Structures are given as C-alpha cells and as structure tokens.
Amino acid sequence: MLFVKFIVILLLVFIMISLFSGLFFLVKDKGHTRRTVNALTFRIGLSILAIVVIMVAAAFGVIEFNANPLG
C-alpha cells in the first residue's frame, strides 16, 4: 500500500514539473516551437497513468476508497 502511494505521489510530482516546464516554454519560446505542446501532452499522459494506477490498485484491493458518508 505504501508503494502505491509512493508511485502516485511521484507521478503527481512529475505532473507538476511537466506543467511548469510547459509554462516556461510558453513564456520563453513565445509560441514558435512545439515544446509547450510536448510538455503538456506528456502531462496528460502522466495524469492518465496516475488515474489508471489508482483504479487498478483499488480493483485489486491494495487501496480502499472512502465510504460514502450519505449511505
């Protein structure tokens, strides 16, 4: 369980790094290169990977979601 949390936190850190690198390339290149698009595409891929890791870990019972407070 700790390993899955570590993986998700690591993915979130890489997502933030990719987000800020996209911002840096946007300001520096002023839209003349595709580095911003590449950084943001990489961020979307990492976000999808993080969601898949969470869903698979929940399906195998490694992590549990919070119970519904209304039910």
PyMOL Python script that loads the backbone (N, CA, C, O; Angstrom):
from pymol import cmd

cmd.read_pdbstr("""\
ATOM      1  N   MET A   1       0.822  -1.184   0.000  1.00  0.00           N
ATOM      2  CA  MET A   1       0.000   0.000   0.000  1.00  0.00           C
ATOM      3  C   MET A   1       0.872   1.255   0.000  1.00  0.00           C
ATOM      4  O   MET A   1       0.565   2.231  -0.684  1.00  0.00           O
ATOM      5  N   LEU A   2       1.934   1.222   0.754  1.00  0.00           N
ATOM      6  CA  LEU A   2       2.839   2.358   0.794  1.00  0.00           C
ATOM      7  C   LEU A   2       3.523   2.561  -0.561  1.00  0.00           C
ATOM      8  O   LEU A   2       3.776   3.692  -0.976  1.00  0.00           O
ATOM      9  N   PHE A   3       3.818   1.448  -1.243  1.00  0.00           N
ATOM     10  CA  PHE A   3       4.466   1.532  -2.550  1.00  0.00           C
ATOM     11  C   PHE A   3       3.561   2.214  -3.577  1.00  0.00           C
ATOM     12  O   PHE A   3       4.033   3.011  -4.388  1.00  0.00           O
ATOM     13  N   VAL A   4       2.267   1.903  -3.543  1.00  0.00           N
ATOM     14  CA  VAL A   4       1.321   2.520  -4.482  1.00  0.00           C
ATOM     15  C   VAL A   4       1.200   4.011  -4.188  1.00  0.00           C
ATOM     16  O   VAL A   4       1.150   4.824  -5.112  1.00  0.00           O
ATOM     17  N   LYS A   5       1.152   4.374  -2.915  1.00  0.00           N
ATOM     18  CA  LYS A   5       1.096   5.788  -2.561  1.00  0.00           C
ATOM     19  C   LYS A   5       2.350   6.517  -3.031  1.00  0.00           C
ATOM     20  O   LYS A   5       2.272   7.646  -3.516  1.00  0.00           O
ATOM     21  N   PHE A   6       3.496   5.876  -2.888  1.00  0.00           N
ATOM     22  CA  PHE A   6       4.751   6.473  -3.352  1.00  0.00           C
ATOM     23  C   PHE A   6       4.722   6.686  -4.864  1.00  0.00           C
ATOM     24  O   PHE A   6       5.155   7.729  -5.353  1.00  0.00           O
ATOM     25  N   ILE A   7       4.214   5.706  -5.601  1.00  0.00           N
ATOM     26  CA  ILE A   7       4.129   5.827  -7.060  1.00  0.00           C
ATOM     27  C   ILE A   7       3.207   6.978  -7.449  1.00  0.00           C
ATOM     28  O   ILE A   7       3.539   7.768  -8.332  1.00  0.00           O
ATOM     29  N   VAL A   8       2.044   7.076  -6.790  1.00  0.00           N
ATOM     30  CA  VAL A   8       1.095   8.144  -7.118  1.00  0.00           C
ATOM     31  C   VAL A   8       1.686   9.509  -6.788  1.00  0.00           C
ATOM     32  O   VAL A   8       1.544  10.445  -7.573  1.00  0.00           O
ATOM     33  N   ILE A   9       2.344   9.637  -5.644  1.00  0.00           N
ATOM     34  CA  ILE A   9       2.964  10.914  -5.283  1.00  0.00           C
ATOM     35  C   ILE A   9       4.079  11.267  -6.265  1.00  0.00           C
ATOM     36  O   ILE A   9       4.222  12.428  -6.648  1.00  0.00           O
ATOM     37  N   LEU A  10       4.857  10.287  -6.668  1.00  0.00           N
ATOM     38  CA  LEU A  10       5.914  10.524  -7.648  1.00  0.00           C
ATOM     39  C   LEU A  10       5.329  10.972  -8.989  1.00  0.00           C
ATOM     40  O   LEU A  10       5.864  11.877  -9.629  1.00  0.00           O
ATOM     41  N   LEU A  11       4.237  10.341  -9.410  1.00  0.00           N
ATOM     42  CA  LEU A  11       3.565  10.760 -10.649  1.00  0.00           C
ATOM     43  C   LEU A  11       3.046  12.188 -10.532  1.00  0.00           C
ATOM     44  O   LEU A  11       3.153  12.963 -11.483  1.00  0.00           O
ATOM     45  N   LEU A  12       2.488  12.544  -9.382  1.00  0.00           N
ATOM     46  CA  LEU A  12       1.989  13.907  -9.195  1.00  0.00           C
ATOM     47  C   LEU A  12       3.119  14.930  -9.228  1.00  0.00           C
ATOM     48  O   LEU A  12       2.938  16.037  -9.734  1.00  0.00           O
ATOM     49  N   VAL A  13       4.274  14.570  -8.695  1.00  0.00           N
ATOM     50  CA  VAL A  13       5.427  15.482  -8.757  1.00  0.00           C
ATOM     51  C   VAL A  13       5.866  15.675 -10.210  1.00  0.00           C
ATOM     52  O   VAL A  13       6.151  16.795 -10.633  1.00  0.00           O
ATOM     53  N   PHE A  14       5.918  14.581 -10.969  1.00  0.00           N
ATOM     54  CA  PHE A  14       6.293  14.698 -12.383  1.00  0.00           C
ATOM     55  C   PHE A  14       5.251  15.479 -13.181  1.00  0.00           C
ATOM     56  O   PHE A  14       5.599  16.184 -14.128  1.00  0.00           O
ATOM     57  N   ILE A  15       3.983  15.359 -12.809  1.00  0.00           N
ATOM     58  CA  ILE A  15       2.929  16.132 -13.466  1.00  0.00           C
ATOM     59  C   ILE A  15       3.147  17.625 -13.219  1.00  0.00           C
ATOM     60  O   ILE A  15       3.015  18.437 -14.134  1.00  0.00           O
ATOM     61  N   MET A  16       3.479  17.979 -11.983  1.00  0.00           N
ATOM     62  CA  MET A  16       3.722  19.386 -11.671  1.00  0.00           C
ATOM     63  C   MET A  16       4.964  19.917 -12.389  1.00  0.00           C
ATOM     64  O   MET A  16       4.966  21.049 -12.872  1.00  0.00           O
ATOM     65  N   ILE A  17       6.007  19.111 -12.459  1.00  0.00           N
ATOM     66  CA  ILE A  17       7.217  19.519 -13.183  1.00  0.00           C
ATOM     67  C   ILE A  17       6.905  19.746 -14.653  1.00  0.00           C
ATOM     68  O   ILE A  17       7.362  20.723 -15.245  1.00  0.00           O
ATOM     69  N   SER A  18       6.130  18.845 -15.239  1.00  0.00           N
ATOM     70  CA  SER A  18       5.755  18.986 -16.643  1.00  0.00           C
ATOM     71  C   SER A  18       4.882  20.210 -16.868  1.00  0.00           C
ATOM     72  O   SER A  18       5.011  20.893 -17.885  1.00  0.00           O
ATOM     73  N   LEU A  19       3.999  20.487 -15.929  1.00  0.00           N
ATOM     74  CA  LEU A  19       3.135  21.656 -16.043  1.00  0.00           C
ATOM     75  C   LEU A  19       3.949  22.945 -16.030  1.00  0.00           C
ATOM     76  O   LEU A  19       3.728  23.834 -16.852  1.00  0.00           O
ATOM     77  N   PHE A  20       4.885  23.044 -15.100  1.00  0.00           N
ATOM     78  CA  PHE A  20       5.695  24.256 -15.026  1.00  0.00           C
ATOM     79  C   PHE A  20       6.705  24.347 -16.172  1.00  0.00           C
ATOM     80  O   PHE A  20       7.062  25.450 -16.584  1.00  0.00           O
ATOM     81  N   SER A  21       7.166  23.223 -16.689  1.00  0.00           N
ATOM     82  CA  SER A  21       8.046  23.303 -17.862  1.00  0.00           C
ATOM     83  C   SER A  21       7.252  23.773 -19.077  1.00  0.00           C
ATOM     84  O   SER A  21       7.778  24.510 -19.911  1.00  0.00           O
ATOM     85  N   GLY A  22       5.994  23.355 -19.183  1.00  0.00           N
ATOM     86  CA  GLY A  22       5.144  23.869 -20.262  1.00  0.00           C
ATOM     87  C   GLY A  22       4.946  25.366 -20.151  1.00  0.00           C
ATOM     88  O   GLY A  22       4.959  26.071 -21.160  1.00  0.00           O
ATOM     89  N   LEU A  23       4.762  25.861 -18.929  1.00  0.00           N
ATOM     90  CA  LEU A  23       4.635  27.306 -18.715  1.00  0.00           C
ATOM     91  C   LEU A  23       5.923  28.027 -19.087  1.00  0.00           C
ATOM     92  O   LEU A  23       5.894  29.083 -19.720  1.00  0.00           O
ATOM     93  N   PHE A  24       7.055  27.448 -18.690  1.00  0.00           N
ATOM     94  CA  PHE A  24       8.349  28.058 -19.011  1.00  0.00           C
ATOM     95  C   PHE A  24       8.556  28.129 -20.526  1.00  0.00           C
ATOM     96  O   PHE A  24       8.981  29.158 -21.052  1.00  0.00           O
ATOM     97  N   PHE A  25       8.251  27.025 -21.227  1.00  0.00           N
ATOM     98  CA  PHE A  25       8.420  27.018 -22.679  1.00  0.00           C
ATOM     99  C   PHE A  25       7.445  27.970 -23.354  1.00  0.00           C
ATOM    100  O   PHE A  25       7.773  28.569 -24.378  1.00  0.00           O
ATOM    101  N   LEU A  26       6.257  28.117 -22.794  1.00  0.00           N
ATOM    102  CA  LEU A  26       5.279  29.040 -23.369  1.00  0.00           C
ATOM    103  C   LEU A  26       5.786  30.479 -23.297  1.00  0.00           C
ATOM    104  O   LEU A  26       5.654  31.240 -24.256  1.00  0.00           O
ATOM    105  N   VAL A  27       6.365  30.846 -22.156  1.00  0.00           N
ATOM    106  CA  VAL A  27       6.853  32.210 -21.981  1.00  0.00           C
ATOM    107  C   VAL A  27       8.140  32.427 -22.769  1.00  0.00           C
ATOM    108  O   VAL A  27       8.316  33.476 -23.388  1.00  0.00           O
ATOM    109  N   LYS A  28       9.038  31.448 -22.752  1.00  0.00           N
ATOM    110  CA  LYS A  28      10.353  31.619 -23.386  1.00  0.00           C
ATOM    111  C   LYS A  28      10.274  31.587 -24.915  1.00  0.00           C
ATOM    112  O   LYS A  28      10.866  32.432 -25.587  1.00  0.00           O
ATOM    113  N   ASP A  29       9.541  30.612 -25.462  1.00  0.00           N
ATOM    114  CA  ASP A  29       9.526  30.429 -26.919  1.00  0.00           C
ATOM    115  C   ASP A  29       8.507  31.306 -27.625  1.00  0.00           C
ATOM    116  O   ASP A  29       8.601  31.497 -28.838  1.00  0.00           O
ATOM    117  N   LYS A  30       7.539  31.843 -26.902  1.00  0.00           N
ATOM    118  CA  LYS A  30       6.500  32.708 -27.457  1.00  0.00           C
ATOM    119  C   LYS A  30       5.730  32.027 -28.587  1.00  0.00           C
ATOM    120  O   LYS A  30       5.309  32.689 -29.536  1.00  0.00           O
ATOM    121  N   GLY A  31       5.546  30.718 -28.492  1.00  0.00           N
ATOM    122  CA  GLY A  31       4.713  30.004 -29.449  1.00  0.00           C
ATOM    123  C   GLY A  31       5.381  29.629 -30.753  1.00  0.00           C
ATOM    124  O   GLY A  31       4.697  29.230 -31.696  1.00  0.00           O
ATOM    125  N   HIS A  32       6.697  29.743 -30.837  1.00  0.00           N
ATOM    126  CA  HIS A  32       7.378  29.429 -32.097  1.00  0.00           C
ATOM    127  C   HIS A  32       7.834  27.975 -32.189  1.00  0.00           C
ATOM    128  O   HIS A  32       8.186  27.514 -33.275  1.00  0.00           O
ATOM    129  N   THR A  33       7.837  27.250 -31.082  1.00  0.00           N
ATOM    130  CA  THR A  33       8.230  25.845 -31.117  1.00  0.00           C
ATOM    131  C   THR A  33       7.110  24.983 -30.539  1.00  0.00           C
ATOM    132  O   THR A  33       6.115  25.495 -30.026  1.00  0.00           O
ATOM    133  N   ARG A  34       7.291  23.672 -30.633  1.00  0.00           N
ATOM    134  CA  ARG A  34       6.278  22.741 -30.136  1.00  0.00           C
ATOM    135  C   ARG A  34       6.619  22.191 -28.751  1.00  0.00           C
ATOM    136  O   ARG A  34       6.010  21.220 -28.301  1.00  0.00           O
ATOM    137  N   ARG A  35       7.585  22.805 -28.078  1.00  0.00           N
ATOM    138  CA  ARG A  35       7.989  22.291 -26.764  1.00  0.00           C
ATOM    139  C   ARG A  35       6.872  22.417 -25.738  1.00  0.00           C
ATOM    140  O   ARG A  35       6.746  21.560 -24.863  1.00  0.00           O
ATOM    141  N   THR A  36       6.062  23.463 -25.824  1.00  0.00           N
ATOM    142  CA  THR A  36       4.942  23.618 -24.899  1.00  0.00           C
ATOM    143  C   THR A  36       3.924  22.509 -25.098  1.00  0.00           C
ATOM    144  O   THR A  36       3.442  21.919 -24.130  1.00  0.00           O
ATOM    145  N   VAL A  37       3.601  22.229 -26.336  1.00  0.00           N
ATOM    146  CA  VAL A  37       2.636  21.170 -26.647  1.00  0.00           C
ATOM    147  C   VAL A  37       3.171  19.820 -26.187  1.00  0.00           C
ATOM    148  O   VAL A  37       2.423  19.012 -25.637  1.00  0.00           O
ATOM    149  N   ASN A  38       4.440  19.570 -26.405  1.00  0.00           N
ATOM    150  CA  ASN A  38       5.029  18.298 -25.976  1.00  0.00           C
ATOM    151  C   ASN A  38       4.995  18.153 -24.456  1.00  0.00           C
ATOM    152  O   ASN A  38       4.692  17.073 -23.951  1.00  0.00           O
ATOM    153  N   ALA A  39       5.297  19.213 -23.727  1.00  0.00           N
ATOM    154  CA  ALA A  39       5.287  19.152 -22.264  1.00  0.00           C
ATOM    155  C   ALA A  39       3.881  18.912 -21.737  1.00  0.00           C
ATOM    156  O   ALA A  39       3.690  18.129 -20.807  1.00  0.00           O
ATOM    157  N   LEU A  40       2.903  19.577 -22.323  1.00  0.00           N
ATOM    158  CA  LEU A  40       1.531  19.404 -21.858  1.00  0.00           C
ATOM    159  C   LEU A  40       0.953  18.056 -22.280  1.00  0.00           C
ATOM    160  O   LEU A  40       0.130  17.489 -21.562  1.00  0.00           O
ATOM    161  N   THR A  41       1.366  17.542 -23.416  1.00  0.00           N
ATOM    162  CA  THR A  41       0.946  16.199 -23.824  1.00  0.00           C
ATOM    163  C   THR A  41       1.526  15.154 -22.886  1.00  0.00           C
ATOM    164  O   THR A  41       0.847  14.195 -22.522  1.00  0.00           O
ATOM    165  N   PHE A  42       2.763  15.336 -22.502  1.00  0.00           N
ATOM    166  CA  PHE A  42       3.396  14.436 -21.537  1.00  0.00           C
ATOM    167  C   PHE A  42       2.666  14.489 -20.199  1.00  0.00           C
ATOM    168  O   PHE A  42       2.502  13.466 -19.536  1.00  0.00           O
ATOM    169  N   ARG A  43       2.227  15.692 -19.803  1.00  0.00           N
ATOM    170  CA  ARG A  43       1.478  15.849 -18.551  1.00  0.00           C
ATOM    171  C   ARG A  43       0.155  15.116 -18.606  1.00  0.00           C
ATOM    172  O   ARG A  43      -0.243  14.490 -17.623  1.00  0.00           O
ATOM    173  N   ILE A  44      -0.530  15.177 -19.723  1.00  0.00           N
ATOM    174  CA  ILE A  44      -1.799  14.464 -19.871  1.00  0.00           C
ATOM    175  C   ILE A  44      -1.571  12.960 -19.789  1.00  0.00           C
ATOM    176  O   ILE A  44      -2.355  12.243 -19.166  1.00  0.00           O
ATOM    177  N   GLY A  45      -0.505  12.483 -20.414  1.00  0.00           N
ATOM    178  CA  GLY A  45      -0.183  11.056 -20.338  1.00  0.00           C
ATOM    179  C   GLY A  45       0.108  10.610 -18.913  1.00  0.00           C
ATOM    180  O   GLY A  45      -0.323   9.535 -18.495  1.00  0.00           O
ATOM    181  N   LEU A  46       0.840  11.433 -18.167  1.00  0.00           N
ATOM    182  CA  LEU A  46       1.124  11.110 -16.767  1.00  0.00           C
ATOM    183  C   LEU A  46      -0.151  11.130 -15.926  1.00  0.00           C
ATOM    184  O   LEU A  46      -0.310  10.307 -15.025  1.00  0.00           O
ATOM    185  N   SER A  47      -1.052  12.056 -16.212  1.00  0.00           N
ATOM    186  CA  SER A  47      -2.307  12.121 -15.470  1.00  0.00           C
ATOM    187  C   SER A  47      -3.157  10.882 -15.720  1.00  0.00           C
ATOM    188  O   SER A  47      -3.747  10.331 -14.791  1.00  0.00           O
ATOM    189  N   ILE A  48      -3.217  10.452 -16.952  1.00  0.00           N
ATOM    190  CA  ILE A  48      -3.962   9.231 -17.283  1.00  0.00           C
ATOM    191  C   ILE A  48      -3.322   8.028 -16.610  1.00  0.00           C
ATOM    192  O   ILE A  48      -4.023   7.154 -16.100  1.00  0.00           O
ATOM    193  N   LEU A  49      -2.000   7.979 -16.605  1.00  0.00           N
ATOM    194  CA  LEU A  49      -1.297   6.885 -15.934  1.00  0.00           C
ATOM    195  C   LEU A  49      -1.584   6.873 -14.431  1.00  0.00           C
ATOM    196  O   LEU A  49      -1.759   5.806 -13.842  1.00  0.00           O
ATOM    197  N   ALA A  50      -1.633   8.043 -13.813  1.00  0.00           N
ATOM    198  CA  ALA A  50      -1.935   8.119 -12.381  1.00  0.00           C
ATOM    199  C   ALA A  50      -3.344   7.615 -12.093  1.00  0.00           C
ATOM    200  O   ALA A  50      -3.558   6.901 -11.113  1.00  0.00           O
ATOM    201  N   ILE A  51      -4.298   7.978 -12.931  1.00  0.00           N
ATOM    202  CA  ILE A  51      -5.671   7.506 -12.752  1.00  0.00           C
ATOM    203  C   ILE A  51      -5.750   6.003 -12.923  1.00  0.00           C
ATOM    204  O   ILE A  51      -6.443   5.328 -12.161  1.00  0.00           O
ATOM    205  N   VAL A  52      -5.052   5.470 -13.910  1.00  0.00           N
ATOM    206  CA  VAL A  52      -5.063   4.022 -14.139  1.00  0.00           C
ATOM    207  C   VAL A  52      -4.430   3.281 -12.967  1.00  0.00           C
ATOM    208  O   VAL A  52      -4.942   2.244 -12.546  1.00  0.00           O
ATOM    209  N   VAL A  53      -3.326   3.797 -12.434  1.00  0.00           N
ATOM    210  CA  VAL A  53      -2.675   3.162 -11.281  1.00  0.00           C
ATOM    211  C   VAL A  53      -3.624   3.132 -10.091  1.00  0.00           C
ATOM    212  O   VAL A  53      -3.711   2.119  -9.397  1.00  0.00           O
ATOM    213  N   ILE A  54      -4.337   4.230  -9.844  1.00  0.00           N
ATOM    214  CA  ILE A  54      -5.278   4.278  -8.729  1.00  0.00           C
ATOM    215  C   ILE A  54      -6.433   3.305  -8.953  1.00  0.00           C
ATOM    216  O   ILE A  54      -6.844   2.614  -8.021  1.00  0.00           O
ATOM    217  N   MET A  55      -6.953   3.241 -10.159  1.00  0.00           N
ATOM    218  CA  MET A  55      -8.072   2.338 -10.450  1.00  0.00           C
ATOM    219  C   MET A  55      -7.651   0.874 -10.318  1.00  0.00           C
ATOM    220  O   MET A  55      -8.393   0.066  -9.759  1.00  0.00           O
ATOM    221  N   VAL A  56      -6.479   0.530 -10.822  1.00  0.00           N
ATOM    222  CA  VAL A  56      -6.002  -0.861 -10.728  1.00  0.00           C
ATOM    223  C   VAL A  56      -5.724  -1.229  -9.276  1.00  0.00           C
ATOM    224  O   VAL A  56      -6.059  -2.331  -8.843  1.00  0.00           O
ATOM    225  N   ALA A  57      -5.119  -0.324  -8.524  1.00  0.00           N
ATOM    226  CA  ALA A  57      -4.849  -0.601  -7.113  1.00  0.00           C
ATOM    227  C   ALA A  57      -6.147  -0.775  -6.335  1.00  0.00           C
ATOM    228  O   ALA A  57      -6.214  -1.612  -5.435  1.00  0.00           O
ATOM    229  N   ALA A  58      -7.166  -0.008  -6.660  1.00  0.00           N
ATOM    230  CA  ALA A  58      -8.457  -0.161  -5.989  1.00  0.00           C
ATOM    231  C   ALA A  58      -9.140  -1.455  -6.410  1.00  0.00           C
ATOM    232  O   ALA A  58      -9.791  -2.102  -5.589  1.00  0.00           O
ATOM    233  N   ALA A  59      -9.003  -1.838  -7.660  1.00  0.00           N
ATOM    234  CA  ALA A  59      -9.629  -3.078  -8.136  1.00  0.00           C
ATOM    235  C   ALA A  59      -9.003  -4.304  -7.481  1.00  0.00           C
ATOM    236  O   ALA A  59      -9.701  -5.281  -7.211  1.00  0.00           O
ATOM    237  N   PHE A  60      -7.713  -4.267  -7.223  1.00  0.00           N
ATOM    238  CA  PHE A  60      -7.038  -5.392  -6.587  1.00  0.00           C
ATOM    239  C   PHE A  60      -7.071  -5.321  -5.069  1.00  0.00           C
ATOM    240  O   PHE A  60      -6.546  -6.210  -4.398  1.00  0.00           O
ATOM    241  N   GLY A  61      -7.679  -4.278  -4.518  1.00  0.00           N
ATOM    242  CA  GLY A  61      -7.820  -4.163  -3.068  1.00  0.00           C
ATOM    243  C   GLY A  61      -6.596  -3.651  -2.348  1.00  0.00           C
ATOM    244  O   GLY A  61      -6.510  -3.746  -1.124  1.00  0.00           O
ATOM    245  N   VAL A  62      -5.653  -3.113  -3.083  1.00  0.00           N
ATOM    246  CA  VAL A  62      -4.441  -2.575  -2.449  1.00  0.00           C
ATOM    247  C   VAL A  62      -4.780  -1.302  -1.690  1.00  0.00           C
ATOM    248  O   VAL A  62      -4.268  -1.077  -0.593  1.00  0.00           O
ATOM    249  N   ILE A  63      -5.634  -0.472  -2.262  1.00  0.00           N
ATOM    250  CA  ILE A  63      -6.119   0.728  -1.594  1.00  0.00           C
ATOM    251  C   ILE A  63      -7.634   0.660  -1.543  1.00  0.00           C
ATOM    252  O   ILE A  63      -8.267  -0.037  -2.335  1.00  0.00           O
ATOM    253  N   GLU A  64      -8.202   1.394  -0.602  1.00  0.00           N
ATOM    254  CA  GLU A  64      -9.659   1.450  -0.484  1.00  0.00           C
ATOM    255  C   GLU A  64     -10.095   2.897  -0.576  1.00  0.00           C
ATOM    256  O   GLU A  64      -9.425   3.798  -0.073  1.00  0.00           O
ATOM    257  N   PHE A  65     -11.228   3.107  -1.226  1.00  0.00           N
ATOM    258  CA  PHE A  65     -11.794   4.442  -1.295  1.00  0.00           C
ATOM    259  C   PHE A  65     -12.554   4.723  -0.008  1.00  0.00           C
ATOM    260  O   PHE A  65     -12.934   3.794   0.704  1.00  0.00           O
ATOM    261  N   ASN A  66     -12.775   5.981   0.292  1.00  0.00           N
ATOM    262  CA  ASN A  66     -13.549   6.341   1.480  1.00  0.00           C
ATOM    263  C   ASN A  66     -14.992   5.900   1.295  1.00  0.00           C
ATOM    264  O   ASN A  66     -15.514   5.896   0.181  1.00  0.00           O
ATOM    265  N   ALA A  67     -15.623   5.531   2.388  1.00  0.00           N
ATOM    266  CA  ALA A  67     -17.023   5.137   2.342  1.00  0.00           C
ATOM    267  C   ALA A  67     -17.903   6.350   2.044  1.00  0.00           C
ATOM    268  O   ALA A  67     -17.525   7.488   2.322  1.00  0.00           O
ATOM    269  N   ASN A  68     -19.053   6.096   1.487  1.00  0.00           N
ATOM    270  CA  ASN A  68     -19.994   7.153   1.168  1.00  0.00           C
ATOM    271  C   ASN A  68     -20.578   7.689   2.474  1.00  0.00           C
ATOM    272  O   ASN A  68     -21.168   6.917   3.230  1.00  0.00           O
ATOM    273  N   PRO A  69     -20.436   8.977   2.766  1.00  0.00           N
ATOM    274  CA  PRO A  69     -20.943   9.499   4.035  1.00  0.00           C
ATOM    275  C   PRO A  69     -22.465   9.562   4.085  1.00  0.00           C
ATOM    276  O   PRO A  69     -23.045   9.655   5.167  1.00  0.00           O
ATOM    277  N   LEU A  70     -23.111   9.513   2.937  1.00  0.00           N
ATOM    278  CA  LEU A  70     -24.569   9.607   2.908  1.00  0.00           C
ATOM    279  C   LEU A  70     -25.247   8.247   3.015  1.00  0.00           C
ATOM    280  O   LEU A  70     -26.444   8.175   3.293  1.00  0.00           O
ATOM    281  N   GLY A  71     -24.490   7.158   2.796  1.00  0.00           N
ATOM    282  CA  GLY A  71     -25.094   5.836   2.752  1.00  0.00           C
ATOM    283  C   GLY A  71     -25.064   5.046   3.998  1.00  0.00           C
ATOM    284  O   GLY A  71     -25.558   3.920   4.027  1.00  0.00           O
TER     285      GLY A  71
END
""", "prot")
cmd.dss("prot")
cmd.show_as("cartoon", "prot")
cmd.util.cbc("prot")
cmd.orient("prot")
